[in-house]
């Protein structure tokens, strides 16, 4: 459901940029930590458990087909919004994301994608391999 609303926002912003003369040539990165949702959106196979959101899922499939978005899997521990939703549950997520959210550490989208290749348990790499 959240992916649907983010998809609407992406379409709105891309259309607005196009209208003011700044069209985007590349797909917008769409970071998600739910691998099952990414697979369902990429291959179009929806199970019986998601019938209640089928219309919204079909709409998201069209975005991928028009190359407006690129679905990218990001580990749960690297997702900054998780700091607000999983803070009491896991101190490790809090400690890993605190420096980023407080502004002491910079994380770009490129760094996020690159960091997904690290081994489990390794810390988030510093900026540009530092």
TORKOL-4160 file (C-alpha; in steps of 0.2 Angstrom, whole numbers, padded with zeros to 4 digits, m for minus):
130
<pt num="1" X="0000" Y="0000" Z="0000"/>
<pt num="2" X="0014" Y="0012" Z="0004"/>
<pt num="3" X="0022" Y="0008" Z="m0013"/>
<pt num="4" X="0006" Y="0013" Z="m0021"/>
<pt num="5" X="0006" Y="0031" Z="m0013"/>
<pt num="6" X="0025" Y="0033" Z="m0016"/>
<pt num="7" X="0022" Y="0028" Z="m0035"/>
<pt num="8" X="0008" Y="0042" Z="m0036"/>
<pt num="9" X="0020" Y="0055" Z="m0029"/>
<pt num="10" X="0034" Y="0049" Z="m0041"/>
<pt num="11" X="0022" Y="0051" Z="m0056"/>
<pt num="12" X="0016" Y="0068" Z="m0050"/>
<pt num="13" X="0034" Y="0075" Z="m0047"/>
<pt num="14" X="0040" Y="0068" Z="m0064"/>
<pt num="15" X="0025" Y="0076" Z="m0073"/>
<pt num="16" X="0028" Y="0092" Z="m0064"/>
<pt num="17" X="0047" Y="0092" Z="m0069"/>
<pt num="18" X="0042" Y="0088" Z="m0087"/>
<pt num="19" X="0030" Y="0102" Z="m0088"/>
<pt num="20" X="0043" Y="0115" Z="m0082"/>
<pt num="21" X="0056" Y="0109" Z="m0095"/>
<pt num="22" X="0066" Y="0097" Z="m0084"/>
<pt num="23" X="0061" Y="0079" Z="m0090"/>
<pt num="24" X="0070" Y="0064" Z="m0082"/>
<pt num="25" X="0078" Y="0052" Z="m0094"/>
<pt num="26" X="0082" Y="0038" Z="m0081"/>
<pt num="27" X="0069" Y="0029" Z="m0070"/>
<pt num="28" X="0067" Y="0035" Z="m0052"/>
<pt num="29" X="0075" Y="0023" Z="m0039"/>
<pt num="30" X="0062" Y="0015" Z="m0028"/>
<pt num="31" X="0070" Y="0008" Z="m0013"/>
<pt num="32" X="0060" Y="m0006" Z="m0004"/>
<pt num="33" X="0065" Y="m0019" Z="0009"/>
<pt num="34" X="0052" Y="m0031" Z="0005"/>
<pt num="35" X="0059" Y="m0043" Z="m0007"/>
<pt num="36" X="0043" Y="m0052" Z="m0010"/>
<pt num="37" X="0034" Y="m0036" Z="m0015"/>
<pt num="38" X="0048" Y="m0032" Z="m0027"/>
<pt num="39" X="0047" Y="m0049" Z="m0035"/>
<pt num="40" X="0028" Y="m0047" Z="m0037"/>
<pt num="41" X="0030" Y="m0030" Z="m0045"/>
<pt num="42" X="0043" Y="m0035" Z="m0057"/>
<pt num="43" X="0036" Y="m0051" Z="m0063"/>
<pt num="44" X="0017" Y="m0047" Z="m0061"/>
<pt num="45" X="0013" Y="m0063" Z="m0052"/>
<pt num="46" X="0001" Y="m0058" Z="m0038"/>
<pt num="47" X="m0004" Y="m0072" Z="m0025"/>
<pt num="48" X="m0022" Y="m0074" Z="m0018"/>
<pt num="49" X="m0016" Y="m0066" Z="m0002"/>
<pt num="50" X="m0014" Y="m0049" Z="m0011"/>
<pt num="51" X="m0031" Y="m0049" Z="m0020"/>
<pt num="52" X="m0037" Y="m0034" Z="m0010"/>
<pt num="53" X="m0023" Y="m0023" Z="m0017"/>
<pt num="54" X="m0023" Y="m0030" Z="m0035"/>
<pt num="55" X="m0029" Y="m0014" Z="m0043"/>
<pt num="56" X="m0015" Y="m0004" Z="m0035"/>
<pt num="57" X="m0002" Y="m0017" Z="m0039"/>
<pt num="58" X="m0007" Y="m0017" Z="m0057"/>
<pt num="59" X="m0005" Y="0001" Z="m0057"/>
<pt num="60" X="0012" Y="0000" Z="m0050"/>
<pt num="61" X="0016" Y="m0014" Z="m0063"/>
<pt num="62" X="0012" Y="m0001" Z="m0077"/>
<pt num="63" X="0025" Y="0011" Z="m0069"/>
<pt num="64" X="0039" Y="m0002" Z="m0071"/>
<pt num="65" X="0033" Y="m0006" Z="m0089"/>
<pt num="66" X="0035" Y="0013" Z="m0094"/>
<pt num="67" X="0052" Y="0013" Z="m0086"/>
<pt num="68" X="0047" Y="0027" Z="m0073"/>
<pt num="69" X="0053" Y="0018" Z="m0058"/>
<pt num="70" X="0067" Y="0005" Z="m0054"/>
<pt num="71" X="0064" Y="m0006" Z="m0039"/>
<pt num="72" X="0079" Y="m0008" Z="m0029"/>
<pt num="73" X="0081" Y="m0020" Z="m0014"/>
<pt num="74" X="0088" Y="m0011" Z="0002"/>
<pt num="75" X="0092" Y="m0021" Z="0018"/>
<pt num="76" X="0080" Y="m0016" Z="0032"/>
<pt num="77" X="0094" Y="m0010" Z="0043"/>
<pt num="78" X="0099" Y="0003" Z="0030"/>
<pt num="79" X="0082" Y="0011" Z="0028"/>
<pt num="80" X="0082" Y="0027" Z="0037"/>
<pt num="81" X="0063" Y="0028" Z="0039"/>
<pt num="82" X="0065" Y="0012" Z="0050"/>
<pt num="83" X="0073" Y="0022" Z="0063"/>
<pt num="84" X="0056" Y="0029" Z="0067"/>
<pt num="85" X="0046" Y="0013" Z="0066"/>
<pt num="86" X="0058" Y="0000" Z="0073"/>
<pt num="87" X="0067" Y="0010" Z="0086"/>
<pt num="88" X="0061" Y="0001" Z="0102"/>
<pt num="89" X="0062" Y="m0016" Z="0094"/>
<pt num="90" X="0080" Y="m0016" Z="0088"/>
<pt num="91" X="0095" Y="m0006" Z="0096"/>
<pt num="92" X="0106" Y="m0012" Z="0081"/>
<pt num="93" X="0095" Y="m0003" Z="0069"/>
<pt num="94" X="0095" Y="0013" Z="0080"/>
<pt num="95" X="0114" Y="0013" Z="0082"/>
<pt num="96" X="0117" Y="0010" Z="0063"/>
<pt num="97" X="0105" Y="0024" Z="0057"/>
<pt num="98" X="0107" Y="0037" Z="0071"/>
<pt num="99" X="0123" Y="0045" Z="0063"/>
<pt num="100" X="0114" Y="0046" Z="0046"/>
<pt num="101" X="0098" Y="0054" Z="0052"/>
<pt num="102" X="0106" Y="0066" Z="0064"/>
<pt num="103" X="0117" Y="0073" Z="0050"/>
<pt num="104" X="0134" Y="0067" Z="0056"/>
<pt num="105" X="0135" Y="0054" Z="0041"/>
<pt num="106" X="0130" Y="0057" Z="0023"/>
<pt num="107" X="0122" Y="0043" Z="0013"/>
<pt num="108" X="0118" Y="0045" Z="m0005"/>
<pt num="109" X="0107" Y="0033" Z="m0016"/>
<pt num="110" X="0123" Y="0027" Z="m0025"/>
<pt num="111" X="0131" Y="0023" Z="m0008"/>
<pt num="112" X="0115" Y="0014" Z="m0003"/>
<pt num="113" X="0115" Y="0003" Z="m0018"/>
<pt num="114" X="0134" Y="m0001" Z="m0017"/>
<pt num="115" X="0132" Y="m0005" Z="0002"/>
<pt num="116" X="0120" Y="m0019" Z="m0002"/>
<pt num="117" X="0134" Y="m0030" Z="m0009"/>
<pt num="118" X="0143" Y="m0030" Z="0008"/>
<pt num="119" X="0143" Y="m0046" Z="0019"/>
<pt num="120" X="0131" Y="m0048" Z="0033"/>
<pt num="121" X="0138" Y="m0040" Z="0049"/>
<pt num="122" X="0149" Y="m0028" Z="0040"/>
<pt num="123" X="0147" Y="m0009" Z="0044"/>
<pt num="124" X="0140" Y="0003" Z="0031"/>
<pt num="125" X="0154" Y="0009" Z="0020"/>
<pt num="126" X="0160" Y="0027" Z="0022"/>
<pt num="127" X="0158" Y="0039" Z="0009"/>
<pt num="128" X="0166" Y="0035" Z="m0008"/>
<pt num="129" X="0175" Y="0020" Z="0000"/>
<pt num="130" X="0183" Y="0030" Z="0014"/>
